[in-house]
């Protein structure tokens, strides 16, 4: 090997090895933080915790190896989970009770979602992330920080039990099923009395007086199945739509204990970097270990990963290797009806996943002052979701919180993501009992520090210094991210920014007028001519009162799109109809060719010159 090449190779290896320790330690920290996140998002989607954990492992591993942004962490996310709720519920309704058909529809949807994302990568649609303006990016970051913060507040709550001791769920009234008049429940159609409903909060058979239903908190429970079937309103009984679990704040003593542990974790993460001895150790990992040791050795009665899983209805963290889901092809009919059902969900999930992943990629680019490959990330995300769907995962995308934990912990290469994914699998296979003892408070403390580090605090300082439209976009995207979802927020932000840009540029069109010695009136056009400025452009001309000879000079203007071409074409036609001679100068070669192709007679109107500008017209570019 040539000495210079050997030197380059040695330097390359040295840099990789030097950062290996940071990558491994940071990966371990991320793996610990991934557990409650993946479990929580699985509960949100209405599936088993292992479905979320398998997704975090498979997506994290594949995107770390093949993705376009080393150091970025992917896994099951809340932005996707909230969309999956109705998909799983509708899918379950298509099968018999206990069949869990919704879970297999979810797997099929995730596979289709991955195909769509890979197509986005093949057609290089990832480059369009460059069109996202900075105010949208800041709004996205702020909104996600708020969403992460609000999601952690749920850790300070516990489930409420119904009158039968089961988990209580929220229910909303839908269609009226029965009438209630003077303590009697009547059939809506036949008007026959069915039940007596008195002060004892029971529905008793009108004839036999046998109790059929029990009412608690306006929810009607079947005495046999102990499940909510209806809601009671003032005017009648309604069918219900099941929502999430009812939760309440934990008791004062437990709340104060948990807050103390959260604050201790945050204090450790804040103080450790200031100590030179431990400056190279990931403070998040040390915080989790220290607080876990205090809880375990002190035998403190606080919520842990294990109790969190149990309260959500799970059976624990332990599991085996992901298995290929043959039931996807056995239980779900592969026909157009299925495609019509899962297609819209797959498109929404693919869009949300790509937008969140590519914007997280941009953020990591800024933090590390390096550049990732957006199209490669699209392909990796798509491939990861296809594999995840086939092997029983709920799908996912880039996780901004975990990615920031990784970057702040020193993770820079693909090794950090690989370590996080493989460690998570090791937790599932061999160390479930140990990880289940980790207190939730330690992980909440880590996430609160992520929120503080993620939120763009400078946005408060610059709000009164940036253009009003940019300030409105920033605030709007932040709020839309919180109240709707990321895809809606970003798309709305881009549209708002584009409209504001078009409006401002539409006002820049100008026409300087003067008369030549031979009596020819010259219009010198300034500013961009496009769909937004056409009305202002047309108002500059006085066809009826202009002299016989007209010259329109575009030396300081640019014809940008098809609407602008039509405006020039129509203007020339008006002057010709009025019997006047018009000459058009300094159009680009492409613009001239398009106009002459549309109307060959314009060849005599357009002047060719050596100093004609060179630029593309969007009407041509889009062909």
VENGI-V234281 format. One record per pair of residues at least 12 apart in sequence whose C-alpha atoms are under 7 Angstrom apart, sorted by the first residue. I is the first residue (numbers start at 0). J is the second residue. If there is no record, write none. Layout:
i=I j=J
i=I j=J
This chain:
i=21 j=408
i=21 j=409
i=21 j=410
i=22 j=409
i=22 j=410
i=22 j=411
i=22 j=412
i=22 j=414
i=22 j=415
i=23 j=415
i=23 j=418
i=24 j=281
i=25 j=281
i=25 j=405
i=25 j=408
i=25 j=409
i=25 j=410
i=25 j=415
i=26 j=405
i=26 j=415
i=26 j=416
i=26 j=418
i=26 j=419
i=27 j=418
i=27 j=419
i=27 j=422
i=28 j=283
i=28 j=284
i=29 j=401
i=29 j=404
i=29 j=405
i=29 j=419
i=30 j=419
i=30 j=420
i=30 j=422
i=30 j=423
i=32 j=442
i=34 j=52
i=35 j=304
i=37 j=51
i=37 j=52
i=37 j=55
i=37 j=75
i=38 j=51
i=38 j=52
i=40 j=75
i=40 j=76
i=40 j=77
i=40 j=80
i=42 j=311
i=43 j=80
i=43 j=81
i=43 j=84
i=44 j=80
i=44 j=81
i=44 j=83
i=44 j=84
i=45 j=84
i=45 j=87
i=46 j=102
i=47 j=313
i=48 j=313
i=50 j=391
i=50 j=392
i=50 j=393
i=51 j=75
i=51 j=392
i=51 j=393
i=53 j=321
i=53 j=392
i=54 j=74
i=54 j=75
i=54 j=387
i=54 j=392
i=54 j=393
i=54 j=394
i=54 j=395
i=55 j=73
i=55 j=74
i=55 j=75
i=56 j=420
i=56 j=421
i=56 j=423
i=56 j=424
i=57 j=383
i=57 j=387
i=58 j=73
i=58 j=74
i=58 j=383
i=58 j=384
i=58 j=387
i=58 j=395
i=59 j=72
i=59 j=73
i=59 j=74
i=59 j=416
i=59 j=420
i=60 j=416
i=60 j=417
i=60 j=420
i=61 j=379
i=61 j=383
i=62 j=379
i=62 j=380
i=62 j=383
i=63 j=413
i=63 j=416
i=63 j=417
i=64 j=413
i=65 j=379
i=66 j=375
i=66 j=376
i=66 j=379
i=67 j=371
i=67 j=372
i=67 j=373
i=67 j=375
i=67 j=376
i=68 j=360
i=68 j=371
i=68 j=372
i=68 j=376
i=69 j=411
i=69 j=412
i=69 j=413
i=70 j=402
i=70 j=405
i=70 j=406
i=70 j=410
i=70 j=411
i=70 j=412
i=70 j=413
i=70 j=415
i=70 j=416
i=71 j=402
i=71 j=416
i=72 j=397
i=72 j=398
i=72 j=401
i=72 j=402
i=72 j=416
i=73 j=395
i=73 j=396
i=73 j=397
i=73 j=398
i=74 j=395
i=74 j=396
i=74 j=397
i=74 j=398
i=75 j=393
i=75 j=394
i=75 j=395
i=75 j=396
i=76 j=395
i=76 j=396
i=76 j=398
i=78 j=484
i=78 j=485
i=79 j=348
i=79 j=395
i=86 j=101
i=86 j=105
i=87 j=101
i=87 j=102
i=87 j=105
i=88 j=101
i=89 j=101
i=90 j=104
i=103 j=327
i=105 j=393
i=106 j=388
i=106 j=389
i=106 j=391
i=106 j=392
i=106 j=393
i=107 j=327
i=107 j=388
i=108 j=341
i=108 j=344
i=108 j=345
i=109 j=345
i=109 j=384
i=109 j=385
i=109 j=388
i=109 j=393
i=109 j=394
i=110 j=384
i=110 j=385
i=110 j=388
i=110 j=389
i=111 j=345
i=112 j=345
i=112 j=346
i=112 j=348
i=112 j=349
i=113 j=380
i=113 j=381
i=113 j=382
i=113 j=384
i=113 j=385
i=114 j=381
i=114 j=385
i=115 j=349
i=116 j=349
i=116 j=377
i=116 j=378
i=116 j=380
i=116 j=381
i=117 j=377
i=117 j=378
i=117 j=381
i=117 j=382
i=119 j=377
i=120 j=374
i=120 j=375
i=120 j=377
i=120 j=378
i=123 j=374
i=124 j=374
i=125 j=373
i=125 j=374
i=125 j=377
i=126 j=373
i=126 j=374
i=128 j=357
i=131 j=493
i=132 j=493
i=134 j=469
i=134 j=472
i=134 j=473
i=135 j=472
i=135 j=473
i=135 j=476
i=135 j=489
i=135 j=492
i=135 j=493
i=137 j=455
i=137 j=473
i=138 j=473
i=138 j=474
i=138 j=476
i=138 j=477
i=139 j=476
i=139 j=477
i=139 j=480
i=140 j=453
i=140 j=454
i=140 j=455
i=141 j=454
i=141 j=455
i=141 j=477
i=142 j=477
i=142 j=478
i=142 j=480
i=142 j=481
i=143 j=480
i=144 j=450
i=144 j=453
i=144 j=454
i=145 j=481
i=146 j=481
i=147 j=450
i=148 j=447
i=148 j=450
i=151 j=443
i=155 j=248
i=155 j=249
i=155 j=254
i=156 j=246
i=156 j=247
i=156 j=248
i=156 j=249
i=157 j=246
i=157 j=247
i=157 j=248
i=157 j=249
i=158 j=244
i=158 j=245
i=158 j=246
i=158 j=247
i=159 j=245
i=159 j=246
i=159 j=247
i=163 j=225
i=166 j=244
i=167 j=244
i=167 j=245
i=168 j=241
i=168 j=242
i=168 j=243
i=168 j=244
i=168 j=245
i=169 j=241
i=169 j=242
i=169 j=243
i=169 j=244
i=169 j=245
i=170 j=239
i=170 j=240
i=170 j=241
i=170 j=242
i=171 j=239
i=171 j=240
i=171 j=241
i=172 j=230
i=172 j=237
i=172 j=238
i=172 j=239
i=172 j=240
i=173 j=237
i=173 j=238
i=173 j=239
i=173 j=240
i=174 j=237
i=174 j=238
i=175 j=235
i=175 j=236
i=175 j=237
i=175 j=238
i=176 j=236
i=176 j=237
i=176 j=238
i=177 j=235
i=177 j=236
i=178 j=234
i=178 j=235
i=178 j=236
i=179 j=234
i=179 j=235
i=182 j=195
i=182 j=196
i=182 j=197
i=183 j=195
i=183 j=196
i=184 j=196
i=192 j=205
i=193 j=205
i=200 j=213
i=200 j=214
i=201 j=213
i=201 j=214
i=217 j=230
i=217 j=231
i=218 j=230
i=218 j=231
i=219 j=231
i=253 j=301
i=257 j=301
i=257 j=440
i=260 j=290
i=260 j=440
i=260 j=441
i=261 j=440
i=261 j=441
i=261 j=443
i=261 j=444
i=262 j=444
i=264 j=286
i=264 j=287
i=264 j=290
i=264 j=441
i=264 j=444
i=264 j=445
i=265 j=444
i=265 j=445
i=265 j=448
i=267 j=282
i=267 j=286
i=268 j=282
i=268 j=283
i=268 j=286
i=281 j=408
i=283 j=445
i=286 j=441
i=287 j=441
i=287 j=442
i=290 j=441
i=291 j=437
i=291 j=438
i=301 j=438
i=302 j=438
i=302 j=439
i=303 j=435
i=303 j=436
i=303 j=437
i=303 j=438
i=303 j=439
i=304 j=434
i=304 j=435
i=304 j=436
i=304 j=437
i=304 j=438
i=304 j=439
i=305 j=435
i=305 j=436
i=316 j=427
i=316 j=431
i=317 j=427
i=317 j=428
i=317 j=431
i=318 j=427
i=318 j=428
i=319 j=428
i=321 j=390
i=321 j=391
i=322 j=390
i=322 j=391
i=323 j=389
i=323 j=390
i=323 j=391
i=324 j=389
i=324 j=390
i=324 j=391
i=350 j=486
i=351 j=485
i=351 j=486
i=352 j=395
i=352 j=396
i=353 j=377
i=354 j=486
i=355 j=397
i=355 j=485
i=356 j=396
i=356 j=397
i=357 j=373
i=359 j=397
i=359 j=399
i=380 j=396
i=400 j=449
i=403 j=449
i=404 j=449
i=468 j=499
i=472 j=492
i=472 j=495
i=472 j=496
i=476 j=488
i=476 j=489
i=476 j=492
i=501 j=531
i=502 j=531
i=505 j=531
i=505 j=532
i=506 j=532
i=507 j=526
i=508 j=525
i=508 j=526
i=508 j=527
i=508 j=528
i=508 j=532
i=508 j=535
i=508 j=536
i=509 j=524
i=509 j=525
i=509 j=526
i=510 j=522
i=510 j=523
i=510 j=524
i=510 j=525
i=510 j=539
i=511 j=523
i=511 j=524
i=519 j=546
i=519 j=548
i=519 j=549
i=519 j=550
i=520 j=546
i=520 j=548
i=520 j=549
i=520 j=550
i=521 j=549
i=521 j=550
i=521 j=551
i=522 j=550
i=522 j=551
i=522 j=552
i=523 j=551
i=523 j=552
i=523 j=553
i=524 j=552
i=524 j=553
i=524 j=555
i=524 j=556
i=525 j=555
i=525 j=556
i=526 j=555
i=526 j=556
i=526 j=557
i=527 j=556
i=527 j=557
i=527 j=558
i=527 j=559
i=528 j=556
i=528 j=557
i=528 j=558
i=528 j=559
i=528 j=563
i=529 j=558
i=529 j=559
i=529 j=560
i=529 j=562
i=529 j=563
i=530 j=562
i=530 j=563
i=533 j=563
i=533 j=566
i=542 j=574
i=547 j=579
i=547 j=580
i=548 j=579
i=548 j=580
i=548 j=581
i=549 j=580
i=549 j=581
i=549 j=582
i=550 j=581
i=550 j=582
i=550 j=583
i=551 j=582
i=551 j=583
i=551 j=584
i=552 j=583
i=552 j=584
i=552 j=585
i=553 j=584
i=553 j=585
i=553 j=586
i=554 j=585
i=558 j=616
i=559 j=616
i=559 j=617
i=560 j=616
i=560 j=617
i=560 j=618
i=561 j=617
i=561 j=618
i=581 j=604
i=582 j=604
i=582 j=605
i=582 j=606
i=583 j=604
i=583 j=605
i=583 j=606
i=584 j=605
i=584 j=606
i=585 j=608
i=585 j=611
i=585 j=612
i=586 j=611
i=586 j=612
i=587 j=611
i=587 j=612
i=587 j=613
i=587 j=614
i=588 j=613
i=589 j=615
i=589 j=616
i=590 j=616
